Amino acid sequence: MISIVLVEPEIPENTGNISRTCACTGMPLYLVGKLGFEITESRVKRAGLDYWDKLHIERVPDLRTLTDRFGEEKFFYFSSKASRLYTDADYPADAFLVFGKETKGLPSELVAAHPDRALRIPMRPALRCLNLGELYY
């Protein structure tokens, strides 16, 4: 089963939308590091609708906690800074798709440290970022 990993998400509605998608598809959701909101916030709960009890969600202090637990080779880092396209990767069945915070994405040193698993989703040149919360509709 593919898992979704959000590193320091900042916008509660986005995380709520992604959590709803994870609940509906059965994908686990991992929230890493400091959040820009409380999970109890009504905006997160409202965006996640009434699916919270059907969601495997886990808070972890840092990304290393997950990579040590599951194996670094399963992690794929999505960033506009990456050179490889997401369609060029061979994903294992139990891959972890890692996305950064809305305002900054993943740290450039993390992306640079994993060039074979750093991936990007192509975007039109005039646009600066893609909202992951909207990808899942």
C-alpha positions in Angstrom: 0.0 0.0 0.0 1.3 3.4 -0.9 1.6 5.9 2.0 1.4 9.7 1.9 3.9 11.7 4.0 3.4 15.4 4.6 6.4 17.2 6.1 5.4 20.2 8.2 2.0 20.9 6.6 0.8 24.4 7.2 -2.8 24.7 5.8 -5.4 22.7 7.7 -7.9 22.5 4.9 -5.2 20.9 2.6 -4.3 18.3 5.2 -8.0 17.6 5.7 -8.6 17.1 2.0 -5.6 14.8 1.8 -6.7 12.9 4.9 -10.1 12.3 3.3 -8.5 10.9 0.2 -6.2 8.7 2.3 -9.2 7.4 4.2 -11.2 6.7 1.0 -8.3 4.9 -0.7 -6.9 3.1 2.5 -3.6 4.9 2.2 -1.8 5.6 5.5 -1.0 9.3 6.2 2.0 10.4 8.1 2.4 13.9 9.4 6.0 14.8 10.1 7.4 17.5 12.3 5.7 20.7 13.4 2.3 21.3 12.0 0.9 24.8 11.2 -2.3 23.9 13.0 -3.8 21.5 15.6 -5.5 18.3 14.3 -8.5 19.3 16.4 -9.1 22.5 14.5 -12.5 22.6 12.9 -11.1 23.4 9.5 -9.1 20.2 9.4 -12.0 18.1 10.7 -14.5 19.8 8.3 -12.2 19.2 5.2 -11.8 15.5 6.3 -15.5 15.2 6.7 -16.5 12.3 8.9 -13.7 10.0 7.7 -11.3 10.5 10.6 -12.2 7.2 12.3 -11.5 5.4 9.0 -8.0 6.9 8.5 -4.7 5.5 9.5 -2.9 8.7 10.5 0.3 9.0 12.5 2.3 11.9 13.8 6.1 11.4 13.8 8.7 13.9 15.0 11.0 13.7 11.9 11.5 12.0 8.6 14.4 9.9 9.9 11.9 8.2 12.3 10.0 6.9 9.2 12.9 6.0 7.0 14.6 4.1 9.9 11.4 2.2 10.5 10.4 1.3 6.9 13.6 1.6 4.9 15.0 4.7 3.1 14.7 3.0 -0.4 10.9 3.2 -0.2 10.8 7.0 0.1 10.2 9.2 -2.9 10.6 13.0 -2.5 8.4 15.3 -4.6 9.8 18.7 -5.3 9.8 21.3 -8.1 13.6 21.3 -7.5 13.9 17.7 -8.7 15.1 16.9 -12.2 13.4 13.5 -12.7 9.7 13.2 -13.6 7.4 11.2 -11.3 6.6 9.0 -14.4 10.2 7.9 -14.6 10.3 6.2 -11.3 9.7 2.5 -10.4 7.7 2.6 -7.2 7.6 -0.4 -4.9 4.1 -1.5 -3.8 4.8 -0.1 -0.4 6.2 3.3 -1.5 6.1 6.4 0.6 5.3 9.6 -1.3 6.8 12.6 0.6 5.6 16.1 0.1 6.8 19.3 1.8 5.1 22.3 3.4 2.9 24.5 1.2 5.1 27.6 1.4 8.6 26.1 0.9 8.3 22.5 -0.2 10.9 20.0 0.9 14.4 21.3 1.9 16.7 21.5 -1.1 19.4 19.5 0.8 16.9 16.6 1.2 16.1 16.6 -2.5 19.8 16.8 -3.4 20.7 13.9 -1.1 18.3 11.6 -3.0 18.5 12.4 -6.8 17.4 9.0 -7.8 14.2 9.3 -5.7 13.6 13.1 -6.0 10.7 13.6 -8.4 8.8 16.4 -9.9 5.3 16.8 -11.4 5.7 19.0 -14.4 4.0 22.4 -14.2 3.5 25.3 -16.6 6.4 27.7 -16.4 4.4 30.7 -15.2 2.9 28.9 -12.2 5.0 28.5 -9.0 3.4 25.5 -7.2 0.9 22.7 -7.2 -1.6 22.2 -4.4 -1.4 18.6 -3.4 -4.8 18.9 -1.6 -6.4 19.6 -5.0 -4.6 16.7 -6.8 -6.7 14.2 -5.0 -10.1 15.3 -6.4 
